[in-house]
Protein backbone atom coordinates (compact mmCIF):
# COMPACT_ATOMS: atom_id res chain seq x y z
CA UNK A 1 0.00 0.00 0.00
CA UNK A 2 1.38 3.41 -0.89
CA UNK A 3 2.07 6.24 1.50
CA UNK A 4 -0.76 8.68 2.01
CA UNK A 5 -3.47 6.03 2.03
CA UNK A 6 -6.15 6.33 4.71
CA UNK A 7 -6.45 3.50 7.21
CA UNK A 8 -8.98 2.58 9.88
CA UNK A 9 -7.52 -0.22 12.00
CA UNK A 10 -8.33 -1.90 15.30
CA UNK A 11 -5.97 -3.54 17.76
CA UNK A 12 -4.38 -3.40 21.20
CA UNK A 13 -2.39 -0.26 22.00
CA UNK A 14 1.08 -1.07 23.33
CA UNK A 15 4.16 0.96 24.19
CA UNK A 16 6.43 1.07 21.14
CA UNK A 17 10.07 1.85 20.43
CA UNK A 18 9.24 5.46 19.52
CA UNK A 19 5.94 5.97 21.33
CA UNK A 20 2.98 3.70 20.66
CA UNK A 21 2.37 0.54 18.65
CA UNK A 22 -0.87 -1.11 17.57
CA UNK A 23 -0.89 -4.90 17.83
CA UNK A 24 -3.33 -6.44 15.37
CA UNK A 25 -5.25 -9.71 15.86
CA UNK A 26 -3.34 -11.29 12.94
CA UNK A 27 0.02 -10.57 14.63
CA UNK A 28 0.88 -7.48 12.57
CA UNK A 29 2.17 -4.37 14.30
CA UNK A 30 1.83 -0.74 13.23
CA UNK A 31 3.94 2.04 14.73
CA UNK A 32 1.80 5.07 15.56
CA UNK A 33 2.70 8.74 15.33
CA UNK A 34 0.30 10.24 17.88
CA UNK A 35 0.41 14.02 18.37
CA UNK A 36 -0.93 13.88 21.94
CA UNK A 37 -0.95 11.35 24.71
CA UNK A 38 -2.75 8.04 24.34
CA UNK A 39 -1.44 6.71 27.64
CA UNK A 40 -4.95 6.11 28.99
CA UNK A 41 -5.58 3.60 26.17
CA UNK A 42 -2.48 1.42 26.79
CA UNK A 43 -3.40 -2.26 26.91
CA UNK A 44 -6.89 -1.57 25.58
CA UNK A 45 -8.53 -2.38 22.26
CA UNK A 46 -8.72 0.84 20.22
CA UNK A 47 -9.80 2.04 16.79
CA UNK A 48 -7.25 4.19 14.97
CA UNK A 49 -7.88 6.41 11.96
CA UNK A 50 -4.88 7.82 10.16
CA UNK A 51 -2.68 8.11 7.10
CA UNK A 52 0.15 5.77 6.16
CA UNK A 53 3.45 7.64 6.46
CA UNK A 54 5.95 4.80 6.04
CA UNK A 55 6.42 1.04 5.83
CA UNK A 56 4.74 0.36 9.19
CA UNK A 57 3.96 3.92 10.35
CA UNK A 58 0.54 5.55 10.70
CA UNK A 59 0.08 9.29 11.32
CA UNK A 60 -2.88 9.14 13.70
CA UNK A 61 -5.79 11.55 13.19
CA UNK A 62 -8.11 9.91 15.71
CA UNK A 63 -7.86 7.24 18.37
CA UNK A 64 -10.80 5.97 20.38
CA UNK A 65 -11.92 2.88 22.32
CA UNK A 66 -13.07 0.08 20.01
CA UNK A 67 -16.51 -1.45 20.24
CA UNK A 68 -16.38 -4.69 22.26
C-alpha positions as CSV (number, residue, x, y, z in Angstrom):
1,X,0.0,0.0,0.0
2,X,1.4,3.4,-0.9
3,X,2.1,6.2,1.5
4,X,-0.8,8.7,2.0
5,X,-3.5,6.0,2.0
6,X,-6.1,6.3,4.7
7,X,-6.5,3.5,7.2
8,X,-9.0,2.6,9.9
9,X,-7.5,-0.2,12.0
10,X,-8.3,-1.9,15.3
11,X,-6.0,-3.5,17.8
12,X,-4.4,-3.4,21.2
13,X,-2.4,-0.3,22.0
14,X,1.1,-1.1,23.3
15,X,4.2,1.0,24.2
16,X,6.4,1.1,21.1
17,X,10.1,1.9,20.4
18,X,9.2,5.5,19.5
19,X,5.9,6.0,21.3
20,X,3.0,3.7,20.7
21,X,2.4,0.5,18.6
22,X,-0.9,-1.1,17.6
23,X,-0.9,-4.9,17.8
24,X,-3.3,-6.4,15.4
25,X,-5.2,-9.7,15.9
26,X,-3.3,-11.3,12.9
27,X,0.0,-10.6,14.6
28,X,0.9,-7.5,12.6
29,X,2.2,-4.4,14.3
30,X,1.8,-0.7,13.2
31,X,3.9,2.0,14.7
32,X,1.8,5.1,15.6
33,X,2.7,8.7,15.3
34,X,0.3,10.2,17.9
35,X,0.4,14.0,18.4
36,X,-0.9,13.9,21.9
37,X,-0.9,11.3,24.7
38,X,-2.7,8.0,24.3
39,X,-1.4,6.7,27.6
40,X,-5.0,6.1,29.0
41,X,-5.6,3.6,26.2
42,X,-2.5,1.4,26.8
43,X,-3.4,-2.3,26.9
44,X,-6.9,-1.6,25.6
45,X,-8.5,-2.4,22.3
46,X,-8.7,0.8,20.2
47,X,-9.8,2.0,16.8
48,X,-7.2,4.2,15.0
49,X,-7.9,6.4,12.0
50,X,-4.9,7.8,10.2
51,X,-2.7,8.1,7.1
52,X,0.1,5.8,6.2
53,X,3.4,7.6,6.5
54,X,5.9,4.8,6.0
55,X,6.4,1.0,5.8
56,X,4.7,0.4,9.2
57,X,4.0,3.9,10.4
58,X,0.5,5.5,10.7
59,X,0.1,9.3,11.3
60,X,-2.9,9.1,13.7
61,X,-5.8,11.5,13.2
62,X,-8.1,9.9,15.7
63,X,-7.9,7.2,18.4
64,X,-10.8,6.0,20.4
65,X,-11.9,2.9,22.3
66,X,-13.1,0.1,20.0
67,X,-16.5,-1.4,20.2
68,X,-16.4,-4.7,22.3
